[in-house]
């Protein structure tokens, strides 16, 4: 098995996710699923593995929606993938095809408003109506990005309408399943819709599943397989695999990067080389691990200047001192920094958002700390603290 940082991982090389996948399939027997995960933690690899080897009762279709920017684009994308499957079954006439052709969705010249909802609903229903022995399951990756893009292109009302239409389809077709996946962002998108005075609860019928880093044993097993696949020298491959797993915070993405870095630099897999390689990557201006995303996404999701400033102050304080802090200590630190701030409820609101965005976690005593030690190390260096 070769290191493949950032590339598509073959389903048979997806490590440590079998129990999670089994849990998701079990839940799908009852309801639709919303998979939430930090970016680069392996959620796409998980659903690719599920699509590649579903239980006999399921008929899976996968689509990456990150590049979709309008409701019409989404409906057209769903239509085309459905037509591929209907074509395999030699089905020529269907309701969605008539809508698509009548309204010239494929024509870039036609400026009339296209009935995206009719096309979307008819496309799904055409496929549902052809499924007899198996149940249809739509795997839609990066739904938050798509909904936010639709919000920007078509407006908040249309973005909400897309989500509501999908919820209506789930209710009308009890055997239909949808799996939404995405990095952080859906709760921010929904909050934006609520701020626009649009009352919607489009995913409250879906079961939420969070993808976490690998268990230590699985992370070490992955590291060892990669070290062996790359034929790297090591005085003790078990110790090297443990060092890689710990330095990578048990993220498969970073494990692949570390092994690839050792291979590229011609270094033996020894704990000291592993530590030095990670230290270099944390200050690499080219940011091969894409860590800057943890900084650049703050003003995107925390649109209020005060919220963004507060998030930065919280992370700065927790990066300097690794000890967890309670709300009172964080509030006092904000005051000591000379910021005119005395709103405990607002602080709690931002802290809860930062938990959902995977910046922070809470101890059993309710104190806050960085969720991922590796990100704490990078944040401290990046911010010059």
ABEGO torsion letter per residue (X at the ends): XBBBBGBBBBAAABBGAAAAAAAAAAAAAABBBBBBBBBGAGAAAAAAAAAABBBAABBBBBBBAAABABAAAAAAAAAAAAAAAAAAAGBABBAAAAAAAAAGAABAABABBBBAAAAAAAAAAAAAAABAABBBBBBBBGAAAAAAAAAAAAEAAAAAAAAAAAAAAAAABAABBBBBBEBBGAAAAAAAAAAAGBBBBAAAABBBBBBBBBBAAAAAAAAAAAAAAAGBBBABAAAAAAAAAAAAGGBAAAAAAAAAAAAAAGBBBBAAAAAAAAAAAAABAAGAAGAAAAAAAAAAABABAAAAAAAAAAAAAAAABABBBBAAAAAAAAAAAGBBBABAAAAAAAAAAAAAAGABBBBAAGBBBBABAAAAAAAAAAAGX
